[in-house]
Amino acid sequence: MTARMNTTATMVAHMAPSRHTTPEQLARLIDVHLGELREEQPNWMLAPSPVAGRGVFATRDIAAGELIFREHALVVGPTARKGSQLNTCVCCHQLLSAKRFLCPHLCTLPVCAECADSESHRNECAHFQRWHPKELDEQVQPDVNGAPADADKMDVVNPLSLRILTAVRVFYLSKEQRALVDAMQANAERGYRQEIIKAAQCFRKFPTTDKPFMDQLFRVVGVLNTNAFEAPCRVDTHETLLRGLFPLTAIMNHECTPNASHYFENGRLAVVRAARAIPKGGEITTTYTKILWSNLTRGIFLKMTKYFVCNCDRCNDNSENGTYLAALFCREQGCKGLVIPVQTKTLQPDWRCLSCENVFPHSKMARYQDFALNTINNRINTCSVRDMIHFINDLCPRFCPPSNYVLIEAKLNVIWRMTRLGAEEYSPEELAHKDRYREEILAILHKLGAGECTLKKLINEEIK
């Protein structure tokens, strides 16, 4: 941990921008970052990529299932996602009490008693204090009658100020770690600046007029939003999502059915393995989306969040290897055929029925897809497992074919809840439905050529 920085000018100087990093310099920074996790003779290397500037390539033939690399998060912090439990310690991630869980040193971050005085929290605590969180006034002011603040009052966390914490932590990394952050790609999305502006409004003394600092912060937020992963972390029985920057994992380029897959161990360690055999010299790819999303859904997500259009074989096949993940029922009277998008190069394609061959405009089919999405998601969020099974088996077939990716997500939800959440007892019939859903999803993954992907291992309970 570096010394405390008392001015924004010191912080900006401390960042030492190095955005013109050469490939050799980047490789050295990655080696330093991996530390003891770097293999003596790794089966991968960094090299220029025809896909997107630079990528990770096999230095020898890699077998399916083989470990490619492991890496610790360079920096990690809370996702502060809407609806998440914000009374989670920002350092050790344990669930805190529902009342009086903010730092006693008045930085207004949720932190446990043990971590409040720890070295890992000290700098960021002082940092938030200097910016003077507006919530601080509400926490320490007496009530309207002049009495001290109520000791039983519920603490409140502002997710906008909490989310900026990960970016603040970047300023306290070592020189080489900061150089690696600055060598990462950062999309200059306007919304990122809005994110900073909204966070700044949570503080009374945020240095918004300090242009060098704001530019550097914008760059850091851009790096995080472009490259960071959300990963689950479990402490005792409490699970939370962390936001971590794993630089080597982030350098891997995207493919909709990748030859490598990754998973996270407790939010802080990324593990990357080959999903299929990778020949020497082949680029090692991962996916930036969910592998079971439809072509159209993946395309919209990549365009809106990653700012590129994928041109892989899967994206150019409107049947997606015969899985028909985008399919909806035909709306023509008397026809129950499957309707799929015709074009693969647009986000607003026409749709054609595979039975009656009628063509429908995208606006019409998008309404049906949104209806299916909203109906199923509402059930996922409100129904018990038993009700979900009834909904999937008896009600969904009325408006959604079994191949549609939204219904596949519902089946996955049942599998997760039955295998990973709680000790509820299920009947043999319900367990049989879970097993059937699992086999259906495994069959789709096989058709896609997903190999030994993380999702396959998760639903087979090979990864806990």
C-alpha positions as CSV (number, residue, x, y, z in Angstrom):
1,M,0.0,0.0,0.0
2,T,1.3,3.4,-1.0
3,A,1.6,6.5,1.2
4,R,-1.5,8.6,1.8
5,M,-2.1,11.2,-0.9
6,N,-3.6,14.5,0.3
7,T,-4.1,16.4,-2.9
8,T,-5.6,15.5,-6.3
9,A,-2.5,16.8,-8.0
10,T,-0.5,14.2,-6.1
11,M,-2.9,11.6,-7.1
12,V,-2.7,12.5,-10.8
13,A,1.1,12.5,-10.7
14,H,1.0,9.2,-8.9
15,M,-0.9,7.6,-11.8
16,A,2.0,8.2,-14.3
17,P,0.0,7.6,-17.5
18,S,1.7,5.2,-20.0
19,R,-0.9,4.6,-22.7
20,H,1.6,4.0,-25.4
21,T,2.7,0.7,-24.0
22,T,4.6,-1.5,-26.4
23,P,3.7,-5.2,-26.7
24,E,6.9,-6.1,-25.0
25,Q,6.1,-3.7,-22.1
26,L,2.6,-5.1,-21.8
27,A,3.9,-8.6,-21.7
28,R,6.3,-7.7,-18.9
29,L,3.6,-5.9,-16.9
30,I,1.3,-9.0,-17.3
31,D,4.2,-11.2,-16.0
32,V,4.7,-9.0,-13.0
33,H,1.0,-8.9,-12.3
34,L,0.7,-12.7,-12.5
35,G,3.6,-13.1,-10.0
36,E,3.7,-16.6,-8.5
37,L,0.8,-17.7,-10.7
38,R,2.8,-17.4,-13.9
39,E,3.9,-20.7,-15.3
40,E,7.6,-21.2,-16.1
41,Q,6.7,-22.2,-19.7
42,P,3.2,-20.8,-20.2
43,N,1.1,-22.3,-23.0
44,W,0.0,-18.9,-24.1
45,M,1.5,-15.6,-25.3
46,L,0.4,-12.1,-26.1
47,A,0.5,-11.2,-29.8
48,P,-1.1,-8.9,-32.4
49,S,-4.6,-10.1,-33.2
50,P,-6.6,-9.8,-36.5
51,V,-9.7,-9.7,-34.4
52,A,-9.0,-6.6,-32.3
53,G,-5.4,-5.2,-32.0
54,R,-4.0,-7.7,-29.5
55,G,-4.9,-11.1,-28.1
56,V,-3.8,-14.2,-26.4
57,F,-2.4,-17.1,-28.5
58,A,-1.4,-20.7,-27.9
59,T,2.3,-21.4,-27.9
60,R,1.7,-25.1,-28.3
61,D,-1.2,-27.5,-28.8
62,I,-3.6,-27.2,-25.9
63,A,-6.0,-30.0,-25.0
64,A,-9.7,-29.5,-24.2
65,G,-10.1,-28.9,-20.4
66,E,-6.4,-27.9,-20.0
67,L,-5.6,-25.0,-17.7
68,I,-4.4,-22.0,-19.6
69,F,-3.8,-19.5,-16.8
70,R,-5.0,-18.3,-13.4
71,E,-4.8,-14.6,-12.3
72,H,-5.7,-12.6,-9.2
73,A,-7.8,-9.5,-9.6
74,L,-5.7,-6.4,-10.0
75,V,-8.3,-4.4,-8.3
76,V,-11.7,-5.3,-6.9
77,G,-14.7,-3.5,-5.4
78,P,-18.5,-3.6,-5.0
79,T,-20.7,-3.6,-8.0
80,A,-23.3,-1.5,-6.1
81,R,-25.9,-2.8,-8.5
82,K,-29.5,-1.7,-7.9
83,G,-31.2,-4.2,-5.7
84,S,-28.0,-5.7,-4.2
85,Q,-27.4,-5.8,-0.5
86,L,-25.3,-2.7,0.1
87,N,-24.7,-3.5,3.7
88,T,-21.8,-5.7,2.7
89,C,-18.3,-4.9,3.9
90,V,-16.3,-3.3,1.1
91,C,-13.1,-5.1,2.3
92,C,-13.9,-8.6,3.5
93,H,-17.4,-8.8,1.8
94,Q,-19.2,-10.2,4.8
95,L,-22.9,-9.3,5.3
96,L,-23.2,-6.5,8.0
97,S,-26.1,-5.8,10.3
98,A,-29.1,-3.9,8.9
99,K,-28.3,-0.9,11.2
100,R,-25.2,1.2,12.0
101,F,-22.9,-0.6,9.5
102,L,-21.1,2.5,8.1
103,C,-17.5,3.1,8.9
104,P,-17.0,4.7,12.3
105,H,-14.4,7.1,10.8
106,L,-17.2,8.8,8.8
107,C,-16.2,7.9,5.3
108,T,-19.8,6.6,4.8
109,L,-18.6,3.3,3.3
110,P,-20.1,0.1,4.7
111,V,-17.3,-1.8,6.5
112,C,-17.1,-4.2,9.4
113,A,-15.4,-3.3,12.7
114,E,-12.3,-5.4,12.0
115,C,-11.7,-3.9,8.5
116,A,-12.5,-0.3,9.6
117,D,-9.0,0.1,11.0
118,S,-7.2,-2.1,8.5
119,E,-4.4,-1.1,6.2
120,S,-6.6,-2.0,3.2
121,H,-9.3,0.5,4.1
122,R,-7.2,3.3,5.5
123,N,-6.4,5.2,2.3
124,E,-9.8,5.0,0.7
125,C,-11.4,6.0,4.1
126,A,-9.3,9.2,4.2
127,H,-10.0,9.8,0.5
128,F,-13.8,9.8,1.0
129,Q,-13.5,11.9,4.1
130,R,-11.6,14.6,2.1
131,W,-14.4,14.6,-0.5
132,H,-16.9,15.0,2.4
133,P,-19.9,12.7,1.5
134,K,-23.2,14.5,1.7
135,E,-24.6,11.5,3.5
136,L,-22.2,12.3,6.3
137,D,-24.3,15.3,7.3
138,E,-27.4,13.1,7.7
139,Q,-25.6,10.6,9.7
140,V,-24.1,12.9,12.3
141,Q,-26.6,15.8,12.5
142,P,-29.0,15.9,15.5
143,D,-32.7,15.4,14.8
144,V,-35.2,18.3,14.4
145,N,-35.5,18.6,18.2
146,G,-31.7,18.9,18.7
147,A,-31.4,15.4,20.1
148,P,-28.4,13.2,19.0
149,A,-28.9,11.1,16.0
150,D,-30.9,8.0,16.7
151,A,-28.6,5.1,17.4
152,D,-31.2,2.7,16.0
153,K,-31.5,4.6,12.7
154,M,-30.9,2.5,9.6
155,D,-27.7,3.4,7.8
156,V,-28.1,4.4,4.1
157,V,-25.6,3.7,1.4
158,N,-25.6,5.7,-1.9
159,P,-24.8,3.2,-4.7
160,L,-23.5,6.0,-6.9
161,S,-20.7,6.9,-4.4
162,L,-20.1,3.2,-3.6
163,R,-19.5,2.3,-7.2
164,I,-16.7,4.9,-7.6
165,L,-14.8,3.1,-4.9
166,T,-13.2,0.6,-7.3
167,A,-11.8,3.5,-9.4
168,V,-10.5,5.2,-6.3
169,R,-8.6,2.0,-5.4
170,V,-6.8,2.2,-8.7
171,F,-5.0,5.3,-7.5
172,Y,-3.4,3.4,-4.7
173,L,-2.0,0.6,-6.7
174,S,1.8,0.2,-7.3
175,K,3.5,2.0,-10.1
176,E,3.6,-1.1,-12.3
177,Q,0.0,-2.0,-11.5
178,R,-1.1,1.5,-12.5
179,A,0.9,1.2,-15.7
180,L,-1.0,-2.0,-16.5
181,V,-4.4,-0.3,-15.9
182,D,-3.4,2.5,-18.1
183,A,-2.3,0.1,-20.9
184,M,-5.8,-1.4,-21.0
185,Q,-8.3,-0.4,-23.6
186,A,-10.9,2.1,-22.5
187,N,-14.0,2.9,-24.5
188,A,-14.8,6.6,-24.3
189,E,-18.5,6.2,-23.7
190,R,-20.4,9.4,-22.8
191,G,-22.3,7.5,-20.1
192,Y,-19.1,6.9,-18.2
193,R,-18.6,10.6,-17.7
194,Q,-22.2,10.8,-16.5
195,E,-21.4,8.1,-14.0
196,I,-18.6,10.2,-12.6
197,I,-20.8,13.3,-12.5
198,K,-23.5,11.5,-10.6
199,A,-20.9,10.1,-8.2
200,A,-19.5,13.6,-7.7
201,Q,-22.9,14.9,-6.7
202,C,-22.7,12.6,-3.7
203,F,-19.8,14.7,-2.2
204,R,-19.4,18.3,-1.2
205,K,-15.8,18.6,-2.1
206,F,-15.4,16.5,-5.2
207,P,-12.6,18.1,-7.4
208,T,-14.8,18.5,-10.5
209,T,-12.9,21.6,-11.6
210,D,-9.5,19.8,-11.5
211,K,-9.3,18.9,-15.2
212,P,-6.2,16.6,-15.0
213,F,-7.7,14.7,-12.2
214,M,-11.1,14.4,-13.9
215,D,-9.5,13.3,-17.2
216,Q,-7.6,10.6,-15.3
217,L,-10.6,9.4,-13.4
218,F,-12.6,9.3,-16.6
219,R,-9.9,7.1,-18.1
220,V,-9.9,4.7,-15.1
221,V,-13.7,4.4,-15.1
222,G,-13.5,3.7,-18.9
223,V,-11.0,1.0,-18.3
224,L,-13.1,-0.6,-15.6
225,N,-16.3,-0.4,-17.5
226,T,-14.7,-1.8,-20.7
227,N,-12.7,-4.6,-19.0
228,A,-14.0,-5.5,-15.5
229,F,-15.9,-8.7,-14.7
230,E,-18.7,-9.2,-12.2
231,A,-17.9,-12.3,-10.2
232,P,-19.7,-13.9,-7.2
233,C,-18.0,-14.0,-3.8
234,R,-19.4,-16.1,-0.9
235,V,-18.6,-15.4,2.7
236,D,-20.3,-17.8,5.0
237,T,-23.9,-18.0,3.7
238,H,-23.8,-14.5,2.1
239,E,-23.1,-14.2,-1.6
240,T,-22.4,-10.9,-3.3
241,L,-21.2,-9.8,-6.7
242,L,-17.8,-8.1,-6.9
243,R,-16.5,-6.0,-9.7
244,G,-12.9,-7.1,-10.5
245,L,-10.3,-6.1,-13.1
246,F,-8.5,-9.2,-14.5
247,P,-6.2,-7.8,-17.2
248,L,-5.0,-11.0,-18.9
249,T,-8.6,-12.4,-19.0
250,A,-9.8,-9.1,-20.4
251,I,-7.2,-9.1,-23.1
252,M,-8.6,-12.3,-24.6
253,N,-10.8,-11.4,-27.6
254,H,-14.5,-12.4,-28.1
255,E,-16.1,-15.2,-29.9
256,C,-19.7,-16.2,-29.5
257,T,-18.8,-19.9,-29.1
258,P,-15.2,-19.5,-27.7
259,N,-12.5,-22.1,-27.5
260,A,-11.7,-21.2,-23.8
261,S,-13.9,-20.5,-20.8
262,H,-13.3,-18.8,-17.5
263,Y,-14.8,-18.9,-14.1
264,F,-14.0,-17.1,-10.8
265,E,-13.1,-18.4,-7.4
266,N,-14.7,-16.3,-4.8
267,G,-14.6,-13.2,-6.9
268,R,-10.8,-12.7,-6.7
269,L,-9.2,-15.4,-8.8
270,A,-9.9,-16.0,-12.5
271,V,-9.4,-19.5,-13.9
272,V,-9.2,-19.9,-17.7
273,R,-9.3,-23.4,-19.3
274,A,-9.6,-24.6,-22.9
275,A,-13.2,-25.5,-23.8
276,R,-12.0,-27.2,-27.0
277,A,-8.6,-28.3,-28.4
278,I,-6.6,-25.2,-29.5
279,P,-3.8,-25.7,-32.0
280,K,-0.4,-24.1,-31.6
281,G,-0.6,-20.5,-32.9
282,G,-4.4,-20.4,-32.5
283,E,-6.0,-17.4,-30.8
284,I,-7.5,-18.2,-27.4
285,T,-10.9,-16.6,-27.2
286,T,-13.6,-16.1,-24.6
287,T,-17.1,-14.7,-24.7
288,Y,-18.3,-11.3,-23.6
289,T,-21.9,-12.4,-23.5
290,K,-23.9,-15.3,-22.2
291,I,-23.3,-18.3,-24.5
292,L,-27.0,-19.2,-24.6
293,W,-28.3,-15.8,-25.7
294,S,-29.7,-15.6,-29.2
295,N,-27.8,-14.0,-32.1
296,L,-29.9,-10.9,-32.0
297,T,-29.6,-10.5,-28.2
298,R,-25.8,-11.0,-28.3
299,G,-25.5,-8.5,-31.2
300,I,-27.4,-5.8,-29.4
301,F,-25.4,-6.3,-26.2
302,L,-22.1,-6.2,-28.0
303,K,-23.0,-3.1,-30.0
304,M,-24.4,-1.2,-27.0
305,T,-21.7,-2.1,-24.4
306,K,-18.6,-3.2,-26.4
307,Y,-19.1,-1.1,-29.5
308,F,-18.4,-3.7,-32.2
309,V,-20.4,-6.1,-34.4
310,C,-19.3,-9.8,-34.2
311,N,-18.8,-11.5,-37.5
312,C,-18.1,-15.1,-36.3
313,D,-19.6,-18.2,-37.9
314,R,-22.4,-18.4,-35.4
315,C,-23.5,-14.9,-35.9
316,N,-23.7,-15.5,-39.6
317,D,-26.0,-18.6,-39.1
318,N,-29.6,-17.6,-38.4
319,S,-30.4,-21.1,-37.1
320,E,-27.3,-21.0,-34.7
321,N,-26.3,-24.6,-35.6
322,G,-29.9,-25.7,-35.5
323,T,-30.5,-24.5,-31.9
324,Y,-33.0,-21.8,-32.9
325,L,-32.4,-19.8,-29.8
326,A,-34.1,-16.8,-31.2
327,A,-37.2,-18.6,-32.4
328,L,-40.7,-17.5,-31.7
329,F,-44.1,-19.0,-32.7
330,C,-45.6,-18.0,-36.0
331,R,-48.6,-15.6,-35.5
332,E,-50.4,-16.6,-38.7
333,Q,-53.8,-18.3,-38.0
334,G,-53.5,-22.1,-38.0
335,C,-49.6,-22.1,-38.2
336,K,-47.5,-23.1,-35.2
337,G,-44.2,-22.9,-37.1
338,L,-41.0,-21.4,-35.8
339,V,-40.2,-17.8,-36.9
340,I,-36.5,-16.8,-36.9
341,P,-34.6,-13.6,-38.0
342,V,-33.8,-13.6,-41.7
343,Q,-30.8,-11.3,-41.8
344,T,-27.7,-11.7,-39.6
345,K,-26.1,-8.3,-40.3
346,T,-28.7,-6.0,-38.7
347,L,-30.1,-5.4,-35.3
348,Q,-33.6,-5.0,-36.8
349,P,-34.0,-8.0,-39.1
350,D,-37.1,-9.3,-40.8
351,W,-38.4,-12.6,-39.5
352,R,-39.5,-15.6,-41.6
353,C,-41.6,-18.6,-40.6
354,L,-39.9,-21.9,-41.4
355,S,-43.3,-23.6,-42.1
356,C,-45.6,-21.1,-43.9
357,E,-42.7,-18.9,-45.0
358,N,-44.6,-15.7,-44.2
359,V,-42.3,-12.7,-43.4
360,F,-42.9,-10.5,-40.4
361,P,-41.4,-7.0,-39.6
362,H,-39.0,-6.9,-36.7
363,S,-41.1,-4.4,-34.8
364,K,-43.9,-7.0,-34.5
365,M,-41.7,-9.9,-33.5
366,A,-39.8,-7.7,-31.1
367,R,-43.0,-7.0,-29.2
368,Y,-43.6,-10.8,-28.9
369,Q,-40.1,-11.4,-27.7
370,D,-40.4,-8.6,-25.1
371,F,-43.6,-10.1,-23.9
372,A,-42.0,-13.5,-23.5
373,L,-38.9,-11.9,-21.8
374,N,-41.0,-9.8,-19.3
375,T,-43.4,-12.6,-18.5
376,I,-40.7,-15.1,-17.8
377,N,-38.5,-12.7,-15.9
378,N,-41.4,-11.6,-13.7
379,R,-42.0,-15.3,-12.9
380,I,-38.3,-15.9,-12.1
381,N,-38.3,-13.0,-9.7
382,T,-41.5,-13.9,-7.9
383,C,-42.3,-17.6,-8.2
384,S,-41.2,-20.6,-6.1
385,V,-39.3,-23.4,-7.8
386,R,-42.5,-25.5,-8.0
387,D,-44.4,-22.7,-9.6
388,M,-41.6,-22.1,-12.1
389,I,-41.6,-25.8,-13.1
390,H,-45.4,-25.6,-13.7
391,F,-45.0,-22.3,-15.6
392,I,-42.2,-23.7,-17.8
393,N,-44.0,-27.0,-18.6
394,D,-47.6,-25.9,-18.8
395,L,-47.9,-22.2,-19.6
396,C,-44.8,-21.3,-21.6
397,P,-45.5,-23.6,-24.5
398,R,-48.6,-21.5,-25.3
399,F,-46.5,-18.5,-26.3
400,C,-42.8,-19.5,-26.5
401,P,-41.1,-22.5,-28.2
402,P,-38.9,-24.6,-26.0
403,S,-35.8,-23.5,-27.9
404,N,-36.2,-19.8,-27.2
405,Y,-33.3,-18.5,-25.1
406,V,-35.5,-16.8,-22.6
407,L,-37.2,-20.1,-21.7
408,I,-33.7,-21.7,-21.6
409,E,-32.8,-19.0,-19.0
410,A,-35.8,-19.9,-17.0
411,K,-34.8,-23.6,-17.0
412,L,-31.3,-22.6,-15.9
413,N,-32.8,-20.6,-13.0
414,V,-34.6,-23.7,-11.8
415,I,-31.4,-25.7,-12.0
416,W,-29.5,-23.1,-10.0
417,R,-32.1,-22.8,-7.3
418,M,-32.5,-26.5,-6.9
419,T,-28.8,-27.3,-6.8
420,R,-27.2,-24.2,-5.2
421,L,-29.6,-22.4,-3.0
422,G,-30.9,-23.7,0.3
423,A,-31.9,-27.1,1.5
424,E,-35.5,-27.3,0.3
425,E,-36.8,-30.8,-0.3
426,Y,-38.1,-31.6,-3.8
427,S,-40.2,-34.5,-5.0
428,P,-38.8,-37.2,-7.4
429,E,-41.0,-35.7,-10.1
430,E,-39.5,-32.2,-9.6
431,L,-36.0,-33.6,-9.6
432,A,-36.8,-35.4,-12.8
433,H,-37.8,-32.1,-14.4
434,K,-34.5,-30.5,-13.3
435,D,-32.6,-33.4,-14.9
436,R,-34.6,-33.1,-18.1
437,Y,-33.8,-29.3,-18.3
438,R,-30.2,-30.1,-17.7
439,E,-30.1,-32.6,-20.6
440,E,-31.9,-30.1,-22.9
441,I,-29.3,-27.4,-22.2
442,L,-26.4,-29.8,-22.6
443,A,-27.8,-30.8,-26.0
444,I,-27.9,-27.1,-27.0
445,L,-24.3,-26.6,-25.9
446,H,-23.3,-29.6,-27.8
447,K,-25.0,-28.3,-31.0
448,L,-23.2,-25.0,-30.5
449,G,-19.8,-26.7,-30.2
450,A,-19.3,-25.2,-26.8
451,G,-17.1,-28.1,-25.6
452,E,-16.0,-28.2,-22.0
453,C,-17.3,-24.7,-21.3
454,T,-17.9,-23.3,-17.8
455,L,-21.7,-23.4,-18.1
456,K,-21.6,-27.2,-18.9
457,K,-19.4,-27.7,-15.8
458,L,-21.7,-25.6,-13.6
459,I,-24.9,-27.4,-14.5
460,N,-23.1,-30.7,-14.1
461,E,-22.0,-29.5,-10.6
462,E,-18.3,-29.9,-11.5
463,I,-17.7,-26.3,-10.3
464,K,-19.0,-25.4,-6.9
